[in-house]
Amino acid sequence: MDRIVRGNRLLGIIVCTVQQYPPIPEKSYYELLTLIGKNMGIEIVVFSPKSINWAVRRVQGFVYDPVLKRWRMKTTTLPNVIYDRCFYMSTNHYQSYQPYVQKLRRDPHIKLLGVPLKGKWQLAELVAQSPLSRYLPHTVRYTTQKDALTFLQKNKAIVAKPIGGSHGRGIVAIFRSKQNNPYYVIGRTKENRALSLTFENIRHTLNWLDRFIGNTRYILQPYLHLRTPGNVPFDIRVLMQKDERQQWQMTGMAVRTGAPNALTSNLHSGGTAKKIAPFLTQLFYDRQTVQRIEQEIRTLCQRISLLIEQKHGRLCELGIDIGIDTQKRVWLLEVNSKPGRQVFRQSGEKHIYYTALKRPLMYAHSLLQAR
């Protein structure tokens, strides 16, 4: 194992290890970051927060060799700027890593890119108390079946979402049907499989929902009709990132569409990506309306980024999911502090995809230079 010299050009990336070699997820992403970073004078080491030797402030990690096109193990000094890309598969998985990540956050010599958001309920509480509340669907915590019953009595259809979920897993919608069975449910299981059920009465429906939720923390929201006339679900993914001046910039936005009659449009659930302007123009047949919606989204995402960072501390990037209903009203659906960027690659916007890759490094470079 050879060593990287000390200096203000080393960027660390923390990950949760996986069963492969090297034991890191998103390898292709970090390989691209290594290539871009090399042109910026930044070296990248990927490691688990569990692999730090705090006594000597060194870490055993992995670096990518773009010449040999292979990963190798290296021991380095503990980087002073670290990009958090830890993704947790369960509560137990999260708890197994948190003491190590928290120690990094508390260290006065380390600047961590991004503070993970606490979940959908905390976001709802934050936005509900701000001038942006009109963009938030009415949101309540699920604690008992009575919460769902009350919500169904006020709304024709409701959506149940896990507070800490991602990729559309565990999201279900309950509808009051006009067919033989009064209630039906669509969505995805917690294992991200498609789900479709019918129930003969409200009691059976709520009993099923309570078993489905189990010990997972959930929120309830009204079902919003975020679909095309052909019943295709869609939303808009906006990527906000810090630039080299440590200022928020909108890197890009793209449309994600799901399968017809599906509940969500998440790419991990079989969705596809499209360029926003042609999609909205075809949907609304009015370029002026499209421009108004795009500008409203830009303003909302700039303001929500500033609001969240003010409350949560330093952030690097945010993936913001936006809905547009049949009345052309804009809704804030979700905010993710560890977003992907494949939506721009899939929509064919390679220049935006490249910028999305580069900006975290530009922001990290500004922090490294400020040391």
VENQUIGI-V539074 format. One record per residue. RES is the residue in one small letter. PHI is phi in whole degrees, 0 to 359 (999 if undefined). OMEGA is omega in whole degrees, 0 to 359 (* if undefined). BURIAL is I if it has 24 or more other ideal C-beta (glycine too) atoms within 12 Angstrom, else O. Layout:
BEGIN
res=RES phi=PHI omega=OMEGA burial=BURIAL
res=RES phi=PHI omega=OMEGA burial=BURIAL
END
This chain:
BEGIN
res=m phi=999 omega=176 burial=O
res=d phi=270 omega=191 burial=O
res=r phi=235 omega=173 burial=O
res=i phi=268 omega=182 burial=I
res=v phi=289 omega=176 burial=O
res=r phi=294 omega=176 burial=O
res=g phi=156 omega=183 burial=O
res=n phi=263 omega=181 burial=O
res=r phi=237 omega=183 burial=I
res=l phi=256 omega=177 burial=I
res=l phi=250 omega=176 burial=I
res=g phi=266 omega=173 burial=I
res=i phi=233 omega=179 burial=I
res=i phi=265 omega=182 burial=I
res=v phi=221 omega=169 burial=I
res=c phi=269 omega=187 burial=I
res=t phi=292 omega=179 burial=I
res=v phi=231 omega=183 burial=O
res=q phi=274 omega=176 burial=O
res=q phi=195 omega=173 burial=O
res=y phi=233 omega=350 burial=O
res=p phi=295 omega=187 burial=I
res=p phi=279 omega=183 burial=O
res=i phi=230 omega=175 burial=I
res=p phi=280 omega=175 burial=I
res=e phi=55 omega=184 burial=I
res=k phi=304 omega=183 burial=I
res=s phi=297 omega=178 burial=O
res=y phi=296 omega=182 burial=I
res=y phi=287 omega=175 burial=I
res=e phi=293 omega=177 burial=I
res=l phi=295 omega=178 burial=I
res=l phi=298 omega=179 burial=I
res=t phi=298 omega=180 burial=I
res=l phi=295 omega=180 burial=I
res=i phi=293 omega=181 burial=I
res=g phi=298 omega=180 burial=I
res=k phi=300 omega=179 burial=O
res=n phi=289 omega=179 burial=O
res=m phi=260 omega=182 burial=I
res=g phi=78 omega=180 burial=O
res=i phi=247 omega=173 burial=I
res=e phi=262 omega=185 burial=I
res=i phi=239 omega=174 burial=I
res=v phi=234 omega=181 burial=I
res=v phi=255 omega=184 burial=I
res=f phi=205 omega=174 burial=I
res=s phi=275 omega=176 burial=I
res=p phi=297 omega=178 burial=I
res=k phi=280 omega=186 burial=I
res=s phi=262 omega=182 burial=I
res=i phi=273 omega=171 burial=I
res=n phi=262 omega=186 burial=O
res=w phi=290 omega=181 burial=O
res=a phi=297 omega=180 burial=O
res=v phi=244 omega=180 burial=O
res=r phi=51 omega=176 burial=O
res=r phi=231 omega=183 burial=I
res=v phi=221 omega=174 burial=I
res=q phi=261 omega=184 burial=I
res=g phi=222 omega=183 burial=I
res=f phi=229 omega=176 burial=I
res=v phi=235 omega=180 burial=I
res=y phi=257 omega=177 burial=I
res=d phi=262 omega=183 burial=O
res=p phi=290 omega=179 burial=O
res=v phi=283 omega=179 burial=O
res=l phi=277 omega=181 burial=O
res=k phi=55 omega=177 burial=O
res=r phi=210 omega=177 burial=O
res=w phi=267 omega=173 burial=I
res=r phi=218 omega=181 burial=O
res=m phi=280 omega=176 burial=I
res=k phi=216 omega=171 burial=I
res=t phi=256 omega=184 burial=I
res=t phi=229 omega=167 burial=I
res=t phi=295 omega=178 burial=I
res=l phi=294 omega=183 burial=I
res=p phi=298 omega=177 burial=I
res=n phi=273 omega=175 burial=I
res=v phi=236 omega=186 burial=I
res=i phi=227 omega=180 burial=I
res=y phi=263 omega=183 burial=I
res=d phi=275 omega=175 burial=I
res=r phi=234 omega=176 burial=I
res=c phi=279 omega=176 burial=I
res=f phi=244 omega=187 burial=I
res=y phi=251 omega=185 burial=I
res=m phi=270 omega=182 burial=O
res=s phi=199 omega=177 burial=O
res=t phi=298 omega=179 burial=O
res=n phi=296 omega=178 burial=O
res=h phi=298 omega=178 burial=O
res=y phi=301 omega=184 burial=O
res=q phi=294 omega=180 burial=O
res=s phi=289 omega=181 burial=O
res=y phi=260 omega=190 burial=I
res=q phi=300 omega=178 burial=O
res=p phi=301 omega=181 burial=O
res=y phi=284 omega=179 burial=I
res=v phi=291 omega=179 burial=I
res=q phi=298 omega=179 burial=O
res=k phi=296 omega=176 burial=O
res=l phi=295 omega=182 burial=I
res=r phi=295 omega=183 burial=I
res=r phi=278 omega=183 burial=O
res=d phi=289 omega=184 burial=O
res=p phi=291 omega=182 burial=O
res=h phi=265 omega=184 burial=O
res=i phi=245 omega=174 burial=I
res=k phi=252 omega=181 burial=I
res=l phi=265 omega=179 burial=I
res=l phi=281 omega=176 burial=I
res=g phi=98 omega=171 burial=I
res=v phi=248 omega=183 burial=I
res=p phi=306 omega=178 burial=I
res=l phi=288 omega=189 burial=I
res=k phi=275 omega=177 burial=O
res=g phi=135 omega=186 burial=I
res=k phi=294 omega=181 burial=I
res=w phi=291 omega=179 burial=I
res=q phi=295 omega=176 burial=I
res=l phi=297 omega=180 burial=I
res=a phi=298 omega=178 burial=I
res=e phi=298 omega=181 burial=O
res=l phi=296 omega=184 burial=I
res=v phi=290 omega=182 burial=I
res=a phi=298 omega=181 burial=O
res=q phi=264 omega=183 burial=O
res=s phi=240 omega=176 burial=O
res=p phi=295 omega=180 burial=O
res=l phi=270 omega=187 burial=I
res=s phi=300 omega=182 burial=O
res=r phi=294 omega=180 burial=O
res=y phi=272 omega=186 burial=I
res=l phi=262 omega=173 burial=I
res=p phi=299 omega=177 burial=I
res=h phi=305 omega=189 burial=O
res=t phi=230 omega=175 burial=I
res=v phi=227 omega=175 burial=I
res=r phi=282 omega=171 burial=I
res=y phi=267 omega=176 burial=I
res=t phi=237 omega=178 burial=O
res=t phi=220 omega=178 burial=O
res=q phi=300 omega=181 burial=I
res=k phi=299 omega=178 burial=O
res=d phi=299 omega=180 burial=I
res=a phi=291 omega=179 burial=I
res=l phi=298 omega=179 burial=I
res=t phi=299 omega=182 burial=O
res=f phi=292 omega=178 burial=I
res=l phi=292 omega=178 burial=I
res=q phi=291 omega=181 burial=O
res=k phi=267 omega=184 burial=O
res=n phi=229 omega=180 burial=I
res=k phi=292 omega=179 burial=O
res=a phi=209 omega=181 burial=I
res=i phi=228 omega=177 burial=I
res=v phi=238 omega=175 burial=I
res=a phi=250 omega=183 burial=I
res=k phi=232 omega=173 burial=I
res=p phi=293 omega=184 burial=I
res=i phi=299 omega=183 burial=I
res=g phi=252 omega=185 burial=I
res=g phi=282 omega=177 burial=I
res=s phi=209 omega=176 burial=I
res=h phi=61 omega=177 burial=I
res=g phi=80 omega=181 burial=I
res=r phi=295 omega=172 burial=I
res=g phi=74 omega=179 burial=I
res=i phi=268 omega=180 burial=I
res=v phi=226 omega=175 burial=I
res=a phi=240 omega=179 burial=I
res=i phi=245 omega=181 burial=I
res=f phi=241 omega=169 burial=I
res=r phi=271 omega=187 burial=I
res=s phi=270 omega=173 burial=O
res=k phi=262 omega=181 burial=O
res=q phi=273 omega=183 burial=O
res=n phi=298 omega=178 burial=O
res=n phi=269 omega=188 burial=O
res=p phi=295 omega=184 burial=O
res=y phi=227 omega=172 burial=I
res=y phi=221 omega=186 burial=I
res=v phi=233 omega=171 burial=I
res=i phi=229 omega=178 burial=I
res=g phi=153 omega=181 burial=I
res=r phi=223 omega=178 burial=I
res=t phi=289 omega=177 burial=I
res=k phi=292 omega=175 burial=I
res=e phi=265 omega=176 burial=O
res=n phi=71 omega=173 burial=I
res=r phi=261 omega=180 burial=O
res=a phi=297 omega=186 burial=O
res=l phi=225 omega=177 burial=I
res=s phi=209 omega=184 burial=O
res=l phi=220 omega=172 burial=I
res=t phi=232 omega=181 burial=O
res=f phi=224 omega=185 burial=I
res=e phi=277 omega=179 burial=O
res=n phi=204 omega=184 burial=O
res=i phi=293 omega=182 burial=I
res=r phi=296 omega=178 burial=O
res=h phi=297 omega=180 burial=O
res=t phi=297 omega=183 burial=I
res=l phi=289 omega=175 burial=I
res=n phi=298 omega=178 burial=O
res=w phi=297 omega=181 burial=I
res=l phi=301 omega=181 burial=I
res=d phi=296 omega=177 burial=O
res=r phi=292 omega=181 burial=O
res=f phi=297 omega=181 burial=I
res=i phi=291 omega=180 burial=I
res=g phi=59 omega=181 burial=O
res=n phi=268 omega=180 burial=O
res=t phi=285 omega=178 burial=I
res=r phi=280 omega=185 burial=O
res=y phi=230 omega=169 burial=I
res=i phi=240 omega=176 burial=I
res=l phi=240 omega=176 burial=I
res=q phi=220 omega=173 burial=I
res=p phi=297 omega=174 burial=I
res=y phi=287 omega=178 burial=I
res=l phi=257 omega=181 burial=I
res=h phi=276 omega=183 burial=I
res=l phi=254 omega=188 burial=I
res=r phi=219 omega=173 burial=I
res=t phi=281 omega=175 burial=I
res=p phi=301 omega=177 burial=O
res=g phi=272 omega=177 burial=O
res=n phi=69 omega=176 burial=O
res=v phi=267 omega=178 burial=I
res=p phi=289 omega=177 burial=I
res=f phi=211 omega=169 burial=I
res=d phi=214 omega=182 burial=I
res=i phi=240 omega=175 burial=I
res=r phi=265 omega=178 burial=I
res=v phi=250 omega=177 burial=I
res=l phi=251 omega=175 burial=I
res=m phi=257 omega=182 burial=I
res=q phi=219 omega=172 burial=I
res=k phi=283 omega=178 burial=I
res=d phi=255 omega=183 burial=I
res=e phi=292 omega=176 burial=O
res=r phi=265 omega=181 burial=O
res=q phi=63 omega=178 burial=O
res=q phi=248 omega=178 burial=O
res=w phi=289 omega=175 burial=I
res=q phi=226 omega=171 burial=I
res=m phi=277 omega=180 burial=I
res=t phi=287 omega=179 burial=I
res=g phi=177 omega=173 burial=I
res=m phi=217 omega=182 burial=I
res=a phi=215 omega=179 burial=I
res=v phi=269 omega=172 burial=I
res=r phi=246 omega=179 burial=I
res=t phi=245 omega=178 burial=I
res=g phi=255 omega=176 burial=I
res=a phi=290 omega=178 burial=I
res=p phi=306 omega=179 burial=O
res=n phi=73 omega=175 burial=O
res=a phi=284 omega=182 burial=I
res=l phi=277 omega=186 burial=I
res=t phi=241 omega=180 burial=I
res=s phi=242 omega=182 burial=I
res=n phi=296 omega=181 burial=I
res=l phi=297 omega=180 burial=I
res=h phi=286 omega=178 burial=O
res=s phi=252 omega=177 burial=I
res=g phi=96 omega=180 burial=O
res=g phi=285 omega=177 burial=I
res=t phi=232 omega=183 burial=I
res=a phi=246 omega=180 burial=I
res=k phi=219 omega=174 burial=I
res=k phi=292 omega=190 burial=I
res=i phi=288 omega=187 burial=I
res=a phi=298 omega=179 burial=I
res=p phi=298 omega=181 burial=O
res=f phi=295 omega=182 burial=I
res=l phi=291 omega=178 burial=I
res=t phi=296 omega=178 burial=O
res=q phi=293 omega=182 burial=O
res=l phi=285 omega=187 burial=I
res=f phi=252 omega=177 burial=I
res=y phi=57 omega=185 burial=O
res=d phi=208 omega=183 burial=O
res=r phi=296 omega=179 burial=O
res=q phi=295 omega=177 burial=O
res=t phi=296 omega=179 burial=O
res=v phi=299 omega=179 burial=I
res=q phi=296 omega=178 burial=O
res=r phi=295 omega=180 burial=O
res=i phi=295 omega=180 burial=I
res=e phi=299 omega=180 burial=I
res=q phi=292 omega=178 burial=O
res=e phi=296 omega=178 burial=I
res=i phi=295 omega=179 burial=I
res=r phi=301 omega=181 burial=I
res=t phi=296 omega=180 burial=O
res=l phi=300 omega=184 burial=I
res=c phi=291 omega=175 burial=I
res=q phi=296 omega=183 burial=I
res=r phi=289 omega=181 burial=I
res=i phi=290 omega=177 burial=I
res=s phi=296 omega=179 burial=I
res=l phi=295 omega=181 burial=O
res=l phi=296 omega=182 burial=I
res=i phi=294 omega=181 burial=I
res=e phi=295 omega=178 burial=I
res=q phi=299 omega=183 burial=O
res=k phi=269 omega=190 burial=O
res=h phi=250 omega=183 burial=I
res=g phi=97 omega=189 burial=O
res=r phi=304 omega=175 burial=I
res=l phi=236 omega=179 burial=I
res=c phi=252 omega=184 burial=I
res=e phi=201 omega=179 burial=I
res=l phi=219 omega=168 burial=I
res=g phi=262 omega=185 burial=I
res=i phi=244 omega=181 burial=I
res=d phi=261 omega=184 burial=I
res=i phi=241 omega=174 burial=I
res=g phi=249 omega=174 burial=I
res=i phi=230 omega=183 burial=I
res=d phi=273 omega=184 burial=I
res=t phi=291 omega=176 burial=O
res=q phi=268 omega=179 burial=O
res=k phi=67 omega=178 burial=O
res=r phi=270 omega=181 burial=O
res=v phi=269 omega=180 burial=I
res=w phi=233 omega=172 burial=I
res=l phi=270 omega=185 burial=I
res=l phi=261 omega=186 burial=I
res=e phi=196 omega=176 burial=I
res=v phi=227 omega=184 burial=I
res=n phi=233 omega=182 burial=I
res=s phi=273 omega=176 burial=I
res=k phi=230 omega=188 burial=I
res=p phi=281 omega=168 burial=I
res=g phi=272 omega=180 burial=I
res=r phi=222 omega=180 burial=I
res=q phi=296 omega=181 burial=I
res=v phi=303 omega=182 burial=I
res=f phi=281 omega=175 burial=I
res=r phi=292 omega=181 burial=I
res=q phi=289 omega=179 burial=O
res=s phi=278 omega=177 burial=I
res=g phi=84 omega=181 burial=O
res=e phi=261 omega=187 burial=I
res=k phi=295 omega=180 burial=O
res=h phi=292 omega=177 burial=O
res=i phi=289 omega=179 burial=I
res=y phi=300 omega=179 burial=I
res=y phi=295 omega=177 burial=O
res=t phi=297 omega=179 burial=I
res=a phi=297 omega=176 burial=I
res=l phi=288 omega=190 burial=I
res=k phi=281 omega=190 burial=I
res=r phi=298 omega=176 burial=I
res=p phi=301 omega=178 burial=I
res=l phi=288 omega=177 burial=I
res=m phi=296 omega=178 burial=I
res=y phi=294 omega=178 burial=I
res=a phi=299 omega=179 burial=I
res=h phi=300 omega=179 burial=I
res=s phi=295 omega=178 burial=I
res=l phi=288 omega=178 burial=I
res=l phi=295 omega=180 burial=I
res=q phi=290 omega=183 burial=O
res=a phi=278 omega=182 burial=O
res=r phi=296 omega=* burial=O
END
